Amino acid sequence: LKIASVVMAARCRLAARFHHVHGTNVRLDASRTRATRVESFANGLCFSQEPLAPGQIFLVEIEEKELGWCGHLRVGLTAHDPQSLEVVPEYSLPDLVNMGDTWVFAITRSHNRVVVEGEEARARGPPWEPFLLIERVRIPRDTLVGRSRPGRYSHILDDLYKMNVLPATARRSRIGVLYAPQPDGTADMHIVINGEDMGPSARGLPTTRPLYAVVDVFASTKSVRVIPVEYGFPSLQTLCRLVIQKHIVHRLAIEGLDLPPLLKNFCQHE
């Protein structure tokens, strides 16, 4: 298990960037970890640099929003190799999906959870649980959670912060996609928003073909950044932050605690 975690961590670090093939309105930074839509509201399609391994999450953080557009980020998986596309479609929904072998989920401000008929809704674990469990996949939750930065009016969001939750479409929200293999040889696609599994948003995906992450920087979402995910045990620093966040009244109270400055900063801003 430990060896598998090390292999997965190494793979995630290498794959945590965007493919050089992307929509015509997308500009990538030099590291290919930040994608910005520079014009209009469409042609913002991006892909992971490499196909994902089973259980490997491709995680992005919303860095910039743009007012005046309806709609938000769209994420999913495709069996199409980006390199093989003659033209990158204008939209993930419906253009790329209509090409077949593509599964994309539109992120909304709410109602992202998928409740499968005949199944009970998944219980939400305590926000300080160090791992998120999806099928047999075990992912450190801390990296998955987006956090607003404290400011003059940040106390208004303290209840959300203590629950480790930001609105799905907010700046600094973190959204990821992965697939979990099933006993019948297919896979379920799962969307993870700020450390919470939204359930199987697509089923019956082929595991015999490479599956690339799809990130559509659409409409009011202007810029996103890839977040590398370390699989394995949470660090002592992370565990300390979880305990502190569990007991404080609000983030601004961290400043008055008798803690090293680096740990204070880590608790407030990460």
Secondary structure as a PSIPRED ss2 file (coil, helix, strand):
# PSIPRED VFORMAT (PSIPRED V4.0)

   1 L C   1.000  0.000  0.000
   2 K H   0.000  1.000  0.000
   3 I H   0.000  1.000  0.000
   4 A H   0.000  1.000  0.000
   5 S H   0.000  1.000  0.000
   6 V H   0.000  1.000  0.000
   7 V H   0.000  1.000  0.000
   8 M H   0.000  1.000  0.000
   9 A H   0.000  1.000  0.000
  10 A H   0.000  1.000  0.000
  11 R H   0.000  1.000  0.000
  12 C H   0.000  1.000  0.000
  13 R H   0.000  1.000  0.000
  14 L H   0.000  1.000  0.000
  15 A H   0.000  1.000  0.000
  16 A C   1.000  0.000  0.000
  17 R C   1.000  0.000  0.000
  18 F E   0.000  0.000  1.000
  19 H C   1.000  0.000  0.000
  20 H C   1.000  0.000  0.000
  21 V C   1.000  0.000  0.000
  22 H C   1.000  0.000  0.000
  23 G C   1.000  0.000  0.000
  24 T C   1.000  0.000  0.000
  25 N C   1.000  0.000  0.000
  26 V E   0.000  0.000  1.000
  27 R E   0.000  0.000  1.000
  28 L E   0.000  0.000  1.000
  29 D C   1.000  0.000  0.000
  30 A C   1.000  0.000  0.000
  31 S C   1.000  0.000  0.000
  32 R C   1.000  0.000  0.000
  33 T C   1.000  0.000  0.000
  34 R E   0.000  0.000  1.000
  35 A E   0.000  0.000  1.000
  36 T E   0.000  0.000  1.000
  37 R E   0.000  0.000  1.000
  38 V C   1.000  0.000  0.000
  39 E C   1.000  0.000  0.000
  40 S C   1.000  0.000  0.000
  41 F C   1.000  0.000  0.000
  42 A C   1.000  0.000  0.000
  43 N C   1.000  0.000  0.000
  44 G C   1.000  0.000  0.000
  45 L E   0.000  0.000  1.000
  46 C E   0.000  0.000  1.000
  47 F E   0.000  0.000  1.000
  48 S E   0.000  0.000  1.000
  49 Q C   1.000  0.000  0.000
  50 E C   1.000  0.000  0.000
  51 P C   1.000  0.000  0.000
  52 L C   1.000  0.000  0.000
  53 A C   1.000  0.000  0.000
  54 P C   1.000  0.000  0.000
  55 G C   1.000  0.000  0.000
  56 Q C   1.000  0.000  0.000
  57 I C   1.000  0.000  0.000
  58 F E   0.000  0.000  1.000
  59 L E   0.000  0.000  1.000
  60 V E   0.000  0.000  1.000
  61 E E   0.000  0.000  1.000
  62 I E   0.000  0.000  1.000
  63 E E   0.000  0.000  1.000
  64 E E   0.000  0.000  1.000
  65 K E   0.000  0.000  1.000
  66 E C   1.000  0.000  0.000
  67 L C   1.000  0.000  0.000
  68 G C   1.000  0.000  0.000
  69 W C   1.000  0.000  0.000
  70 C C   1.000  0.000  0.000
  71 G C   1.000  0.000  0.000
  72 H C   1.000  0.000  0.000
  73 L C   1.000  0.000  0.000
  74 R E   0.000  0.000  1.000
  75 V E   0.000  0.000  1.000
  76 G E   0.000  0.000  1.000
  77 L E   0.000  0.000  1.000
  78 T E   0.000  0.000  1.000
  79 A C   1.000  0.000  0.000
  80 H C   1.000  0.000  0.000
  81 D C   1.000  0.000  0.000
  82 P H   0.000  1.000  0.000
  83 Q H   0.000  1.000  0.000
  84 S H   0.000  1.000  0.000
  85 L C   1.000  0.000  0.000
  86 E C   1.000  0.000  0.000
  87 V C   1.000  0.000  0.000
  88 V C   1.000  0.000  0.000
  89 P C   1.000  0.000  0.000
  90 E C   1.000  0.000  0.000
  91 Y C   1.000  0.000  0.000
  92 S H   0.000  1.000  0.000
  93 L H   0.000  1.000  0.000
  94 P H   0.000  1.000  0.000
  95 D H   0.000  1.000  0.000
  96 L H   0.000  1.000  0.000
  97 V H   0.000  1.000  0.000
  98 N H   0.000  1.000  0.000
  99 M C   1.000  0.000  0.000
 100 G C   1.000  0.000  0.000
 101 D C   1.000  0.000  0.000
 102 T E   0.000  0.000  1.000
 103 W E   0.000  0.000  1.000
 104 V E   0.000  0.000  1.000
 105 F E   0.000  0.000  1.000
 106 A E   0.000  0.000  1.000
 107 I C   1.000  0.000  0.000
 108 T C   1.000  0.000  0.000
 109 R C   1.000  0.000  0.000
 110 S C   1.000  0.000  0.000
 111 H C   1.000  0.000  0.000
 112 N C   1.000  0.000  0.000
 113 R C   1.000  0.000  0.000
 114 V C   1.000  0.000  0.000
 115 V C   1.000  0.000  0.000
 116 V C   1.000  0.000  0.000
 117 E C   1.000  0.000  0.000
 118 G C   1.000  0.000  0.000
 119 E C   1.000  0.000  0.000
 120 E C   1.000  0.000  0.000
 121 A C   1.000  0.000  0.000
 122 R C   1.000  0.000  0.000
 123 A C   1.000  0.000  0.000
 124 R C   1.000  0.000  0.000
 125 G C   1.000  0.000  0.000
 126 P C   1.000  0.000  0.000
 127 P C   1.000  0.000  0.000
 128 W C   1.000  0.000  0.000
 129 E C   1.000  0.000  0.000
 130 P C   1.000  0.000  0.000
 131 F E   0.000  0.000  1.000
 132 L E   0.000  0.000  1.000
 133 L E   0.000  0.000  1.000
 134 I E   0.000  0.000  1.000
 135 E C   1.000  0.000  0.000
 136 R C   1.000  0.000  0.000
 137 V E   0.000  0.000  1.000
 138 R E   0.000  0.000  1.000
 139 I E   0.000  0.000  1.000
 140 P E   0.000  0.000  1.000
 141 R H   0.000  1.000  0.000
 142 D H   0.000  1.000  0.000
 143 T H   0.000  1.000  0.000
 144 L H   0.000  1.000  0.000
 145 V C   1.000  0.000  0.000
 146 G C   1.000  0.000  0.000
 147 R C   1.000  0.000  0.000
 148 S C   1.000  0.000  0.000
 149 R C   1.000  0.000  0.000
 150 P C   1.000  0.000  0.000
 151 G C   1.000  0.000  0.000
 152 R C   1.000  0.000  0.000
 153 Y C   1.000  0.000  0.000
 154 S H   0.000  1.000  0.000
 155 H H   0.000  1.000  0.000
 156 I H   0.000  1.000  0.000
 157 L H   0.000  1.000  0.000
 158 D H   0.000  1.000  0.000
 159 D H   0.000  1.000  0.000
 160 L H   0.000  1.000  0.000
 161 Y H   0.000  1.000  0.000
 162 K H   0.000  1.000  0.000
 163 M C   1.000  0.000  0.000
 164 N C   1.000  0.000  0.000
 165 V C   1.000  0.000  0.000
 166 L C   1.000  0.000  0.000
 167 P C   1.000  0.000  0.000
 168 A C   1.000  0.000  0.000
 169 T C   1.000  0.000  0.000
 170 A C   1.000  0.000  0.000
 171 R C   1.000  0.000  0.000
 172 R C   1.000  0.000  0.000
 173 S C   1.000  0.000  0.000
 174 R E   0.000  0.000  1.000
 175 I E   0.000  0.000  1.000
 176 G E   0.000  0.000  1.000
 177 V E   0.000  0.000  1.000
 178 L E   0.000  0.000  1.000
 179 Y E   0.000  0.000  1.000
 180 A E   0.000  0.000  1.000
 181 P E   0.000  0.000  1.000
 182 Q C   1.000  0.000  0.000
 183 P C   1.000  0.000  0.000
 184 D C   1.000  0.000  0.000
 185 G C   1.000  0.000  0.000
 186 T E   0.000  0.000  1.000
 187 A E   0.000  0.000  1.000
 188 D E   0.000  0.000  1.000
 189 M E   0.000  0.000  1.000
 190 H E   0.000  0.000  1.000
 191 I E   0.000  0.000  1.000
 192 V E   0.000  0.000  1.000
 193 I E   0.000  0.000  1.000
 194 N C   1.000  0.000  0.000
 195 G C   1.000  0.000  0.000
 196 E E   0.000  0.000  1.000
 197 D E   0.000  0.000  1.000
 198 M E   0.000  0.000  1.000
 199 G E   0.000  0.000  1.000
 200 P E   0.000  0.000  1.000
 201 S E   0.000  0.000  1.000
 202 A E   0.000  0.000  1.000
 203 R E   0.000  0.000  1.000
 204 G E   0.000  0.000  1.000
 205 L E   0.000  0.000  1.000
 206 P E   0.000  0.000  1.000
 207 T C   1.000  0.000  0.000
 208 T C   1.000  0.000  0.000
 209 R C   1.000  0.000  0.000
 210 P C   1.000  0.000  0.000
 211 L C   1.000  0.000  0.000
 212 Y E   0.000  0.000  1.000
 213 A E   0.000  0.000  1.000
 214 V E   0.000  0.000  1.000
 215 V E   0.000  0.000  1.000
 216 D E   0.000  0.000  1.000
 217 V C   1.000  0.000  0.000
 218 F C   1.000  0.000  0.000
 219 A C   1.000  0.000  0.000
 220 S C   1.000  0.000  0.000
 221 T E   0.000  0.000  1.000
 222 K E   0.000  0.000  1.000
 223 S E   0.000  0.000  1.000
 224 V E   0.000  0.000  1.000
 225 R E   0.000  0.000  1.000
 226 V E   0.000  0.000  1.000
 227 I E   0.000  0.000  1.000
 228 P C   1.000  0.000  0.000
 229 V C   1.000  0.000  0.000
 230 E C   1.000  0.000  0.000
 231 Y C   1.000  0.000  0.000
 232 G C   1.000  0.000  0.000
 233 F C   1.000  0.000  0.000
 234 P C   1.000  0.000  0.000
 235 S C   1.000  0.000  0.000
 236 L H   0.000  1.000  0.000
 237 Q H   0.000  1.000  0.000
 238 T H   0.000  1.000  0.000
 239 L H   0.000  1.000  0.000
 240 C H   0.000  1.000  0.000
 241 R H   0.000  1.000  0.000
 242 L H   0.000  1.000  0.000
 243 V H   0.000  1.000  0.000
 244 I H   0.000  1.000  0.000
 245 Q H   0.000  1.000  0.000
 246 K H   0.000  1.000  0.000
 247 H H   0.000  1.000  0.000
 248 I C   1.000  0.000  0.000
 249 V C   1.000  0.000  0.000
 250 H C   1.000  0.000  0.000
 251 R H   0.000  1.000  0.000
 252 L H   0.000  1.000  0.000
 253 A H   0.000  1.000  0.000
 254 I H   0.000  1.000  0.000
 255 E H   0.000  1.000  0.000
 256 G H   0.000  1.000  0.000
 257 L C   1.000  0.000  0.000
 258 D C   1.000  0.000  0.000
 259 L C   1.000  0.000  0.000
 260 P C   1.000  0.000  0.000
 261 P H   0.000  1.000  0.000
 262 L H   0.000  1.000  0.000
 263 L H   0.000  1.000  0.000
 264 K H   0.000  1.000  0.000
 265 N H   0.000  1.000  0.000
 266 F H   0.000  1.000  0.000
 267 C H   0.000  1.000  0.000
 268 Q H   0.000  1.000  0.000
 269 H H   0.000  1.000  0.000
 270 E C   1.000  0.000  0.000
